[in-house]
Amino acid sequence: MQEPKHFGAVDPERVRRTLRPQPMHRKVIVRVVSKALIPYILLFGLYVQFHGDFGPGGGFQAGAIFAAGLVLYGLIYGIRPLRQAVPGRVLERLFAGGVLLYGGTGLASFLRGGNFLDYGVLLYDPIHARHEGLLLIELGVGLTVACVLTSIFYAFASWSPED
């Protein structure tokens, strides 16, 4: 015998059917707009990376913008195509490379007789050395931030309530 339905009764099966999220890759407008915007987002991340020593920006901001472009790709087209484009192994290696680039620049200046991260001793001209050292440091930070944020997205995207 069925329980009588009264005002405010909720059928869980009906709620599950109506609230089931539709995959974003089926939405044509979102797909077309994101396909047009993602390259510009990545390009803007590179601009912020390499313009950061002349104005606002730098490695952290550039890494976050670059990761945002990758996360947008993953949200629209799915985690599987993003993992095919940028595998986790590549992220791990680039993450380690960014940390090594940062630490290696500091160690190189230390071994050349300066303080840790004293860029002035890296090249023949202290002014050029400071510019190049800062560029290397910011590149290391940008790589690390982009890879860590994308890895965090991978971790959350592959999580399921059953875990």
C-alpha positions as CSV (number, residue, x, y, z in Angstrom):
1,M,0.0,0.0,0.0
2,Q,1.4,3.4,-1.0
3,E,1.8,6.2,1.4
4,P,-0.6,9.1,0.5
5,K,1.2,12.0,-1.0
6,H,0.6,15.3,0.8
7,F,1.6,18.8,0.2
8,G,5.4,19.2,0.4
9,A,6.2,15.5,-0.2
10,V,9.3,15.0,-2.2
11,D,9.9,12.1,-4.6
12,P,13.7,11.5,-4.5
13,E,13.8,9.8,-7.9
14,R,12.0,12.7,-9.5
15,V,14.4,15.2,-7.9
16,R,17.4,13.1,-9.1
17,R,16.1,13.1,-12.7
18,T,15.4,16.8,-12.8
19,L,18.5,18.0,-11.1
20,R,20.9,15.7,-13.1
21,P,23.5,18.1,-14.5
22,Q,23.8,18.2,-18.3
23,P,27.3,17.8,-19.6
24,M,28.8,21.2,-20.7
25,H,30.1,19.7,-23.9
26,R,26.5,19.5,-25.2
27,K,25.9,23.2,-24.9
28,V,26.8,24.7,-28.2
29,I,27.1,28.3,-27.2
30,V,29.4,27.6,-24.2
31,R,31.5,25.3,-26.4
32,V,32.0,27.8,-29.1
33,V,32.7,30.8,-26.8
34,S,35.1,28.8,-24.7
35,K,36.9,27.5,-27.8
36,A,37.4,31.1,-28.9
37,L,38.4,32.4,-25.4
38,I,40.7,29.7,-24.1
39,P,43.6,30.5,-26.4
40,Y,43.4,34.2,-25.4
41,I,43.3,33.3,-21.7
42,L,46.4,31.3,-22.1
43,L,48.1,34.0,-24.2
44,F,47.1,36.6,-21.5
45,G,48.7,34.3,-18.9
46,L,52.0,34.4,-21.0
47,Y,51.7,38.2,-21.3
48,V,51.4,38.6,-17.6
49,Q,54.3,36.2,-17.1
50,F,56.7,38.0,-19.3
51,H,55.5,41.5,-18.6
52,G,55.4,41.1,-14.8
53,D,58.8,42.6,-14.2
54,F,57.8,45.8,-16.1
55,G,54.3,46.3,-14.5
56,P,51.7,44.6,-12.5
57,G,51.7,40.8,-12.7
58,G,54.3,38.2,-12.4
59,G,54.7,34.5,-11.9
60,F,51.9,33.8,-9.4
61,Q,49.3,35.8,-11.4
62,A,50.4,34.3,-14.7
63,G,50.3,30.8,-13.3
64,A,46.8,31.3,-11.9
65,I,45.5,32.7,-15.2
66,F,47.1,29.9,-17.2
67,A,45.6,27.3,-14.8
68,A,42.2,29.0,-15.1
69,G,42.3,28.5,-18.9
70,L,43.1,24.8,-18.4
71,V,40.4,24.4,-15.8
72,L,37.9,26.1,-18.1
73,Y,38.9,23.6,-20.8
74,G,38.4,20.7,-18.3
75,L,35.0,22.0,-17.2
76,I,33.7,22.4,-20.8
77,Y,35.1,19.4,-22.5
78,G,35.6,17.1,-19.6
79,I,38.5,15.9,-17.4
80,R,39.5,13.1,-19.8
81,P,40.3,15.3,-22.8
82,L,42.2,17.7,-20.4
83,R,44.2,14.8,-19.0
84,Q,45.0,13.7,-22.5
85,A,46.2,17.2,-23.4
86,V,48.1,17.7,-20.2
87,P,48.8,14.4,-18.4
88,G,49.5,14.3,-14.7
89,R,53.0,13.2,-15.3
90,V,53.8,16.3,-17.3
91,L,52.3,18.5,-14.5
92,E,54.5,16.8,-11.9
93,R,57.6,17.3,-14.0
94,L,56.8,20.9,-14.8
95,F,56.0,21.5,-11.1
96,A,59.4,20.1,-10.1
97,G,61.1,22.1,-12.9
98,G,59.6,25.3,-11.6
99,V,60.8,24.7,-8.1
100,L,64.2,23.7,-9.4
101,L,64.4,26.8,-11.6
102,Y,63.6,29.0,-8.6
103,G,66.0,27.3,-6.3
104,G,68.6,26.9,-9.0
105,T,68.6,30.6,-9.7
106,G,69.1,31.4,-6.0
107,L,71.8,28.7,-5.7
108,A,73.6,30.0,-8.8
109,S,73.8,33.5,-7.4
110,F,75.0,32.1,-4.0
111,L,77.7,30.1,-5.7
112,R,78.9,33.1,-7.7
113,G,79.7,34.9,-4.4
114,G,76.4,36.8,-3.8
115,N,73.6,36.3,-1.4
116,F,70.8,33.8,-2.2
117,L,68.6,35.3,-4.9
118,D,71.0,38.2,-5.4
119,Y,70.7,38.4,-9.2
120,G,73.4,41.0,-9.7
121,V,76.2,38.5,-9.7
122,L,74.7,36.2,-12.3
123,L,75.9,38.0,-15.5
124,Y,78.7,40.4,-16.5
125,D,76.4,43.4,-16.1
126,P,74.5,43.7,-12.8
127,I,71.5,45.5,-14.4
128,H,71.0,42.8,-17.1
129,A,71.7,40.2,-14.5
130,R,68.9,41.5,-12.2
131,H,66.5,41.5,-15.1
132,E,67.4,38.0,-16.2
133,G,67.4,36.6,-12.7
134,L,64.0,38.1,-12.0
135,L,62.6,36.6,-15.2
136,L,63.9,33.2,-14.2
137,I,62.5,33.4,-10.8
138,E,59.1,34.5,-12.1
139,L,59.1,31.8,-14.7
140,G,59.7,29.2,-11.9
141,V,56.9,30.6,-9.8
142,G,54.5,30.7,-12.8
143,L,55.2,27.1,-13.8
144,T,54.8,25.9,-10.2
145,V,51.5,27.7,-9.6
146,A,50.0,26.7,-12.9
147,C,50.8,23.0,-12.3
148,V,49.7,23.0,-8.7
149,L,46.4,24.6,-9.4
150,T,45.7,22.3,-12.3
151,S,46.7,19.3,-10.2
152,I,44.2,20.4,-7.5
153,F,41.5,20.6,-10.2
154,Y,42.5,17.1,-11.3
155,A,42.1,15.9,-7.7
156,F,38.7,17.5,-7.2
157,A,37.4,16.5,-10.7
158,S,38.2,12.8,-10.1
159,W,36.6,12.7,-6.7
160,S,33.3,11.0,-6.3
161,P,31.0,10.8,-3.3
162,E,31.5,7.0,-3.1
163,D,35.2,7.5,-2.2
